[in-house]
Structures are given as C-alpha cells and as structure tokens.
Amino acid sequence: MARPRRRRNLTGDDLGRYGSASAGSVDVDRAAAGLRVPKAQVREAIKQAKAAQRQVIYRAISGRRSADVSSGTNTTGMLLAAFGRGVRGAAVNAKAAAAKLGVAVSTVRRWAAGTQQPSAAHLAAVQAESRKAATTKAGRKAATNDFRTSPHGQAALVGGTSLWISGNQGPGGNVEDQYTKDRTIRQHIDVEDVEAMLRAYEEGGDEGLHAWLTEVMDQKYLADWGFISIEDFGFGERA
C-alpha cells in the first residue's frame, strides 16, 4: 500500500467532514484515511487551527487587535500581548517589558519599532511571555480587565452588546460541515451573558469560550449551532 503523501496545505476547514478542529472533535484516523494524508499532518492542521482560534479570541476579548499570542513571529505583537500598551499612546509598555526581560527601555522601544531585532534568547523570552497572555489564568484575567475598562466593555456590562462571529459555521458545526458555510452571524447578548462570557474565558481559555459561544448560540440563535472555524469575532459594529 502506498504511503500517504503530505498535501501542500491542510486547514481546519479541510477537516470539516471529519469533525471540528475548533471544537476539538476531529476524528484523526478517518481524516487521514479520507484525505489520504499522514496522521501527523492532520494533527498539525488541528494544532494550527486551534492556535489561530486562540489568537482570534484573545484579540477580541482584550481589544489588542494586533497582539500575537500564537505565531511567535511578530515581535511588536508579542510585546503587546505580554505587556500591554504603554502610556500616552505608546505601542507597548516598554518599561514593564524592560523590567521583565532585563534590558533597557530604549532596547524594547527599538524592538517594537522594528529597528532592532532581539537576540535569540530574548526572542524566546518574549515568545514565552506572549503565550502566557492567552494560556494562563493571570494572562486571561488581564485580557478581560482590558475589556471591562474599555468603552465598549463598560457599555456591554451596563446594557449588553451585539456579538458577531465570522467563520465556517452552521447547524451541527461542532461535529461536521454538512450544513455549514462561511458566514457572519450577529446576536444580542445581555449583561449576564457578557459576565458569563468573561468567566468562561478566564477559567477555560479559548476552549472555554468556544464552549460558551456554542451554548449561547444554541439557545439564542439556532439550535445545534456550531463552528468548524472561527475566523474573527467582536462586539458592536464590525470593524
């Protein structure tokens, strides 16, 4: 029997017939057999899809739309995720980053501006700190605090908000893509929902928020709604 060949690209949407990478329900064995690719490539596609979702969710909750918590390639984005914005409109909090990383504030500013690249050791440290922003409870609480103190977050915690979600989604979407397609949906959520959303993210990260989105859309939008992929989401009018 011929050995399965790697495809040039394999995405979470490609796996939709075999489950949702977003929901963690992909049947790896069936996907590998059906797509005639190695199981390792299926697992890598799932990993990449979940990393992309982690980034989308972190950016939406924190409001740090250029933050990088997954790719490890955008130095400015990683600094923003790890240390937040600076005072007086600075792109990143250079003082906090410098104190944590053991370098001069001016060095961090050059990294953020792209005029100097961090050493391999410092880059690894920045990558580690940026990942913590989305994978630790402390990091996620910092993100939800950004939401709570933002103008749109404060408004949502008083009168609710409109939540929009873009991606490959539809009935049964947490299991297979038979009835899904790329679309954007919108649903009003009340104050109690907003608080539940923030708790779900703080406690369970992107997987917890995915479960909350599934539950609230099942109850308020359409029964059995699910997501093969979440490409973007946010609050109020779409940017």
The 8 nearest C-alpha neighbors of each residue, nearest first, counted from 0:
[[1, 2, 3, 35, 4, 32, 36, 37],
 [2, 0, 3, 4, 35, 36, 37, 32],
 [1, 3, 4, 0, 37, 36, 35, 5],
 [4, 2, 36, 35, 37, 1, 5, 31],
 [5, 3, 36, 2, 6, 37, 35, 1],
 [4, 6, 36, 7, 37, 3, 40, 35],
 [7, 5, 8, 4, 9, 36, 40, 35],
 [6, 8, 5, 9, 4, 40, 10, 36],
 [9, 7, 6, 10, 5, 44, 13, 40],
 [8, 10, 44, 13, 6, 7, 11, 41],
 [11, 9, 13, 12, 44, 8, 14, 48],
 [10, 12, 14, 13, 48, 20, 44, 45],
 [11, 13, 15, 14, 10, 227, 228, 167],
 [14, 12, 10, 11, 15, 9, 16, 34],
 [15, 13, 11, 12, 17, 16, 18, 30],
 [16, 14, 176, 12, 18, 17, 175, 13],
 [15, 17, 175, 176, 14, 18, 177, 13],
 [18, 16, 15, 25, 14, 26, 30, 175],
 [19, 17, 25, 175, 174, 24, 15, 16],
 [18, 20, 227, 24, 22, 21, 173, 25],
 [19, 21, 23, 45, 22, 11, 25, 24],
 [20, 22, 19, 228, 23, 227, 49, 226],
 [23, 21, 19, 20, 24, 173, 209, 226],
 [22, 24, 20, 21, 19, 25, 18, 45],
 [23, 25, 18, 19, 22, 20, 26, 174],
 [26, 24, 18, 19, 17, 20, 27, 23],
 [27, 25, 29, 17, 28, 30, 18, 24],
 [26, 28, 30, 29, 25, 31, 41, 38],
 [27, 29, 31, 30, 26, 32, 38, 33],
 [30, 28, 32, 26, 31, 27, 33, 17],
 [31, 29, 33, 27, 32, 28, 17, 34],
 [30, 32, 36, 38, 28, 34, 35, 29],
 [33, 31, 35, 29, 30, 34, 28, 36],
 [32, 34, 30, 35, 31, 29, 36, 28],
 [33, 35, 31, 36, 32, 30, 29, 14],
 [36, 34, 32, 3, 31, 33, 4, 37],
 [35, 37, 3, 31, 4, 5, 34, 38],
 [38, 36, 39, 40, 3, 31, 5, 4],
 [39, 37, 41, 31, 40, 42, 27, 36],
 [38, 40, 42, 37, 41, 43, 36, 31],
 [39, 41, 43, 38, 37, 42, 44, 36],
 [42, 40, 38, 44, 43, 39, 45, 27],
 [41, 43, 45, 39, 40, 44, 46, 38],
 [42, 44, 46, 40, 45, 41, 39, 47],
 [45, 43, 41, 47, 46, 42, 10, 9],
 [46, 44, 42, 48, 20, 43, 47, 11],
 [47, 45, 43, 49, 44, 48, 42, 50],
 [46, 48, 50, 44, 49, 45, 51, 43],
 [49, 47, 45, 51, 50, 11, 46, 44],
 [48, 50, 52, 46, 51, 47, 21, 53],
 [51, 49, 53, 47, 52, 48, 69, 46],
 [52, 50, 48, 54, 49, 53, 47, 55],
 [51, 53, 49, 55, 54, 50, 56, 48],
 [54, 52, 50, 56, 51, 205, 55, 49],
 [53, 55, 51, 57, 52, 56, 68, 69],
 [56, 54, 52, 58, 53, 57, 231, 59],
 [55, 57, 59, 53, 58, 54, 52, 60],
 [58, 56, 54, 60, 59, 55, 61, 53],
 [57, 59, 64, 63, 55, 61, 62, 56],
 [58, 60, 56, 62, 233, 57, 61, 55],
 [59, 61, 57, 58, 62, 146, 56, 143],
 [62, 60, 142, 63, 145, 58, 146, 59],
 [61, 63, 59, 58, 64, 60, 146, 145],
 [64, 62, 58, 61, 66, 65, 80, 59],
 [63, 65, 58, 62, 66, 59, 61, 57],
 [64, 66, 76, 63, 67, 58, 79, 75],
 [67, 65, 76, 80, 63, 79, 64, 77],
 [68, 66, 76, 77, 69, 80, 70, 73],
 [67, 69, 130, 129, 54, 77, 80, 66],
 [70, 68, 50, 71, 67, 54, 130, 51],
 [69, 71, 72, 67, 68, 73, 50, 51],
 [70, 72, 126, 69, 73, 67, 68, 77],
 [71, 73, 70, 74, 67, 77, 126, 76],
 [74, 72, 76, 75, 77, 71, 67, 70],
 [73, 75, 77, 76, 78, 72, 111, 110],
 [76, 74, 111, 78, 77, 73, 79, 110],
 [77, 75, 66, 67, 79, 73, 74, 78],
 [76, 78, 67, 80, 129, 74, 79, 75],
 [79, 77, 81, 75, 80, 76, 82, 74],
 [78, 80, 83, 76, 91, 77, 82, 66],
 [81, 79, 66, 77, 129, 78, 83, 82],
 [80, 82, 129, 78, 128, 79, 132, 77],
 [83, 81, 79, 92, 78, 80, 96, 95],
 [84, 82, 79, 92, 91, 80, 81, 85],
 [85, 83, 91, 92, 90, 79, 89, 86],
 [92, 84, 86, 89, 91, 90, 88, 87],
 [85, 87, 88, 89, 84, 92, 91, 90],
 [88, 86, 89, 85, 84, 90, 92, 91],
 [87, 89, 86, 85, 90, 84, 91, 92],
 [88, 90, 85, 91, 87, 86, 84, 92],
 [91, 89, 84, 85, 88, 92, 79, 111],
 [92, 90, 84, 85, 79, 89, 93, 83],
 [85, 93, 91, 84, 94, 95, 83, 82],
 [92, 94, 96, 104, 95, 91, 107, 97],
 [93, 95, 97, 96, 104, 92, 98, 85],
 [96, 94, 98, 97, 93, 92, 99, 82],
 [97, 95, 93, 99, 94, 98, 100, 82],
 [96, 98, 102, 104, 94, 100, 99, 95],
 [97, 99, 95, 101, 96, 100, 94, 102],
 [100, 98, 96, 97, 101, 95, 102, 94],
 [99, 101, 97, 98, 102, 96, 121, 124],
 [102, 100, 98, 97, 99, 103, 96, 121],
 [103, 101, 97, 100, 106, 104, 98, 107],
 [102, 104, 106, 105, 97, 107, 101, 98],
 [105, 103, 97, 107, 106, 94, 93, 108],
 [104, 106, 108, 103, 107, 109, 93, 102],
 [107, 105, 109, 103, 104, 108, 110, 102],
 [108, 106, 110, 104, 109, 105, 93, 111],
 [107, 109, 105, 111, 106, 110, 112, 93],
 [110, 108, 112, 106, 114, 115, 107, 111],
 [111, 109, 107, 113, 115, 108, 112, 116],
 [110, 112, 75, 108, 109, 113, 107, 74],
 [111, 113, 109, 110, 114, 108, 75, 115],
 [114, 112, 110, 111, 115, 109, 116, 75],
 [113, 115, 109, 112, 110, 116, 111, 108],
 [116, 114, 110, 109, 113, 117, 112, 106],
 [115, 117, 110, 118, 113, 114, 109, 74],
 [118, 116, 122, 121, 119, 110, 115, 120],
 [117, 119, 121, 120, 122, 116, 123, 115],
 [118, 120, 122, 121, 123, 117, 124, 116],
 [121, 119, 123, 118, 122, 124, 117, 125],
 [120, 122, 124, 118, 123, 119, 117, 125],
 [123, 121, 125, 119, 124, 120, 117, 118],
 [122, 124, 126, 120, 121, 125, 119, 127],
 [123, 125, 121, 127, 122, 126, 128, 120],
 [126, 124, 122, 128, 127, 123, 129, 121],
 [127, 125, 123, 129, 124, 128, 71, 122],
 [126, 128, 124, 130, 125, 129, 123, 131],
 [129, 127, 125, 131, 81, 130, 126, 124],
 [128, 130, 81, 77, 68, 126, 132, 80],
 [131, 129, 68, 127, 132, 128, 133, 134],
 [130, 132, 134, 128, 135, 133, 129, 138],
 [133, 131, 138, 129, 130, 81, 134, 139],
 [134, 132, 131, 139, 138, 130, 135, 57],
 [133, 135, 131, 132, 130, 204, 136, 138],
 [136, 134, 138, 131, 137, 133, 139, 132],
 [135, 137, 139, 138, 201, 140, 202, 134],
 [138, 136, 140, 135, 139, 141, 132, 201],
 [139, 137, 132, 141, 135, 136, 140, 133],
 [138, 140, 142, 136, 201, 141, 137, 133],
 [141, 139, 143, 137, 142, 138, 201, 144],
 [140, 142, 144, 138, 139, 143, 137, 145],
 [143, 141, 61, 139, 145, 140, 144, 60],
 [144, 142, 146, 140, 145, 141, 61, 147],
 [143, 145, 147, 141, 146, 142, 140, 148],
 [146, 144, 142, 143, 61, 148, 147, 149],
 [145, 147, 143, 152, 149, 144, 61, 148],
 [148, 146, 152, 144, 145, 153, 149, 143],
 [147, 149, 145, 146, 153, 144, 152, 150],
 [148, 150, 152, 146, 151, 147, 153, 145],
 [151, 149, 153, 152, 154, 148, 147, 146],
 [152, 150, 154, 153, 149, 155, 146, 234],
 [153, 151, 147, 146, 155, 149, 154, 150],
 [152, 154, 156, 150, 155, 151, 147, 149],
 [153, 155, 151, 157, 152, 156, 158, 150],
 [156, 154, 159, 160, 152, 158, 157, 153],
 [155, 157, 153, 190, 154, 159, 158, 152],
 [158, 156, 154, 155, 159, 190, 153, 152],
 [157, 159, 155, 156, 154, 190, 160, 189],
 [160, 158, 189, 155, 190, 188, 156, 157],
 [161, 159, 155, 188, 187, 235, 162, 189],
 [160, 162, 187, 235, 234, 186, 188, 163],
 [161, 163, 234, 186, 185, 233, 187, 160],
 [164, 162, 185, 232, 184, 233, 234, 186],
 [163, 165, 232, 183, 184, 231, 185, 166],
 [166, 164, 183, 231, 230, 182, 232, 229],
 [165, 167, 229, 230, 181, 228, 182, 168],
 [166, 168, 181, 180, 228, 227, 179, 226],
 [169, 167, 226, 179, 172, 180, 227, 225],
 [168, 170, 179, 172, 224, 225, 178, 171],
 [171, 169, 224, 223, 172, 178, 225, 179],
 [172, 170, 223, 225, 173, 174, 224, 175],
 [171, 173, 225, 226, 169, 174, 175, 170],
 [172, 174, 225, 19, 226, 171, 22, 227],
 [173, 175, 18, 172, 171, 19, 24, 176],
 [176, 174, 18, 16, 172, 15, 177, 17],
 [175, 177, 179, 15, 16, 178, 172, 227],
 [178, 176, 175, 179, 16, 171, 172, 15],
 [179, 177, 176, 170, 169, 171, 180, 172],
 [180, 178, 169, 168, 176, 177, 167, 172],
 [179, 181, 167, 168, 182, 169, 178, 176],
 [182, 180, 167, 166, 168, 179, 183, 165],
 [181, 183, 165, 166, 180, 167, 184, 168],
 [184, 182, 165, 164, 166, 163, 185, 181],
 [185, 183, 164, 163, 182, 165, 186, 162],
 [184, 186, 163, 162, 164, 161, 183, 187],
 [185, 187, 162, 161, 188, 163, 220, 184],
 [188, 186, 161, 160, 162, 189, 185, 159],
 [189, 187, 160, 159, 192, 161, 186, 193],
 [188, 190, 159, 192, 191, 193, 160, 158],
 [189, 191, 159, 193, 156, 192, 158, 194],
 [192, 190, 194, 193, 189, 195, 188, 159],
 [191, 193, 195, 189, 190, 194, 188, 196],
 [192, 194, 196, 190, 195, 191, 189, 197],
 [193, 195, 191, 197, 196, 192, 198, 190],
 [196, 194, 192, 198, 193, 197, 199, 191],
 [195, 197, 193, 199, 194, 198, 192, 200],
 [196, 198, 200, 194, 199, 195, 201, 143],
 [199, 197, 201, 195, 200, 196, 202, 194],
 [200, 198, 196, 207, 208, 202, 197, 201],
 [199, 201, 204, 208, 197, 203, 198, 202],
 [200, 202, 198, 139, 199, 140, 136, 204],
 [203, 201, 199, 200, 198, 204, 136, 207],
 [202, 204, 207, 200, 199, 201, 206, 205],
 [205, 203, 200, 207, 206, 201, 202, 208],
 [204, 206, 208, 207, 53, 209, 200, 56],
 [207, 205, 209, 208, 204, 203, 210, 22],
 [208, 206, 203, 210, 199, 204, 205, 209],
 [207, 209, 211, 200, 205, 210, 199, 206],
 [208, 210, 206, 212, 211, 207, 205, 213],
 [209, 211, 213, 207, 208, 212, 214, 206],
 [210, 212, 208, 214, 213, 209, 215, 207],
 [213, 211, 209, 215, 214, 210, 216, 208],
 [212, 214, 210, 211, 216, 215, 225, 217],
 [215, 213, 211, 217, 212, 216, 210, 218],
 [214, 216, 218, 212, 217, 213, 219, 211],
 [217, 215, 220, 219, 218, 213, 214, 212],
 [218, 216, 222, 214, 221, 224, 223, 215],
 [219, 217, 215, 216, 220, 214, 222, 221],
 [218, 220, 216, 215, 217, 221, 186, 222],
 [221, 219, 216, 217, 218, 186, 222, 215],
 [222, 220, 217, 224, 216, 219, 223, 218],
 [221, 223, 217, 224, 218, 220, 170, 216],
 [222, 224, 217, 170, 171, 225, 221, 172],
 [225, 223, 170, 217, 169, 222, 221, 171],
 [226, 224, 172, 173, 171, 169, 213, 168],
 [225, 227, 168, 172, 228, 173, 167, 229],
 [226, 228, 19, 167, 172, 21, 168, 15],
 [229, 227, 167, 226, 21, 166, 230, 12],
 [230, 228, 166, 231, 165, 52, 226, 167],
 [229, 231, 166, 165, 228, 55, 52, 232],
 [232, 230, 165, 229, 55, 164, 166, 233],
 [233, 231, 164, 163, 165, 59, 230, 55],
 [232, 234, 59, 163, 162, 164, 237, 235],
 [233, 235, 162, 161, 163, 236, 160, 237],
 [236, 234, 161, 160, 237, 162, 233, 163],
 [235, 237, 238, 234, 161, 233, 163, 162],
 [236, 238, 235, 233, 234, 163, 232, 162],
 [237, 236, 233, 235, 234, 232, 231, 64]]
